[in-house]
Amino acid sequence: MKLAGARPYADPEAAARKLLELAAGVQPINDRVHTEKINGPFLAKSGCNASGPEFGAGIQYAVEKGWLELHGSGTYVRILKTEAAN
């Protein structure tokens, strides 16, 4: 019996790509996307059903790869490279 399903965003790269996709779909304000605009959809909505640690790992991966810039407060991100999601 299988009790738990596969976690598609357990891989930080997959999580980062999904976060970048979600961020690209949000209208930025002053070139910034508030993390709450991508956090909610990533964690509960649109069928993602990811976890908080997967969100954190995805953000960290995207920052390390230069796809996103995370403000020191964690309040918003700035998209640096949208072609990374392809």
N, C-alpha and C positions, 0 to 999 in steps of 0.2 A: 504494500500500500504506500502510495506516495502522498506525503502530508503537506509538502510545500512545493509551490511552483517555482519555475526558473526565475531568477532575478536578472532581467535584461540590463539593468543599470548598475549591476555589481561591478562591472568593468568601468574604471574611471574614464576611459576614452569614450565609451558609449554614452556615459552620463554627461560628459563634457559636450559631446556633439548634440545631444538632446537639449541641453541648457542653452547652447548657442542658437539652436533652431528656435527655441521659445523666445529668447531675447531678441532675435531678429524679427519676430512677429509682433513685438511691442513697440508702440510709438515712443521713441526716446524723448526725454525732456532735457534740454541743454546737453545733448549728446550723451545722456545717461539713462540707464534702465534700472529702476528700483528693483532690488532683489526680491521684494515681495511679489512683484509681477511675474517672476519666473519660478519662485519658490512654491507658491500654491499650486500652479498647474503641474509642476514636476512631482510634488509630493502626493497629490490627491486627485487632481482632475485629469481629463483627457486620456485616461487609461494608463498613465505612467505608473502610478502607485509605487513610487520609489520611496526610499527612506531618507532620513536626515543625514546619516553618514554617507550615503550615496550622493546626495546633493553636495555635501562638503568636499568629497573626493572629486566630483565632477568640476566644481568651481576651481579647486586647486590645480587640477590637471589643465584646465583651460588657461589659467593664469600662467602656469609653467610653460605652456606651448606658445604663449603670446597671442591667444585668441581673444581673451578678455582681460580687462584691467579691473581689479577689485579695489574700491576705495578702502582706505584704512579702517573706516568705521563699519564696513560691511554693508552699508546702506544701499549702495548702488554699484553697478558694473558699467563698463564702457566696452563696446564691441570694437575690437581691433582688427580682426580678420574674419569676415563672413565666409570666405571660400573654404575655410577649414571644415565646415559642416558637410561639404560635398564628399 
